[in-house]
Amino acid sequence: MSTSRIRKARTGMTEDGSHSETVTSRSAATAGRLHPELLDLERELSVFLRRARAASGGLAREVHPELEPAAYGLMMRLDDAGAQRATDLAAFFGVGKATMSRQLRALEGLGLVVRAPDPDDGRASLVELTAEGRARFTVVRQARRETFVARLAGWDRADVAELARLLHRFNTPLDAEG
């Protein structure tokens, strides 16, 4: 059985992309144990993540037409935290070293990041945005922030702060919690 057919079978999806009415006994048992609020959370996160992936692709292309969607978040991390080791970036995003290395090579090839020797460890290097990378990223990030402001204009500031707090908590790795 092909990988896509296995994935569709696990998710209850038919060949045409719709969801089947039958669910495996394992997933039915799992669904029966979940509280309605967890099912609501799953549904809302699925929509959010799908929209976020689509938005990341658009944002990345605005920074540079050849930029991969995942690179926008990587550039955001470098803009927020400054120069980082590739291994620290991989750990932060929960990806393998090879994946991070490939993404960084692509950014380097586009002239958006540069590597410099790590002053604390001569064997390692630090990755940082180039002046061009920072300039391109800043323009796109500012436009994105303006979109957030417009989207959240009707929200109470306390609700925005609470959403940020809860997302931060959700994004914190389990091993880093309390």
Secondary structure, 3 states (H helix, E strand, C coil): CCHHHHHHHHHCECCCCCECCCCCHHHHHHHHHCCHHHHHHHHHHHHHHHHHHHHHHHHHHHHCCCCCCHHHHHHHHHHHHCCEEHHHHHHHHCCCHHHHHHHHHHHHHCCCEEEEEECCEEEEEEEEECHHHHHHHHHHHHHHHHHHHHHCCCCCHHHHHHHHHHHHHHHCCHHHCC
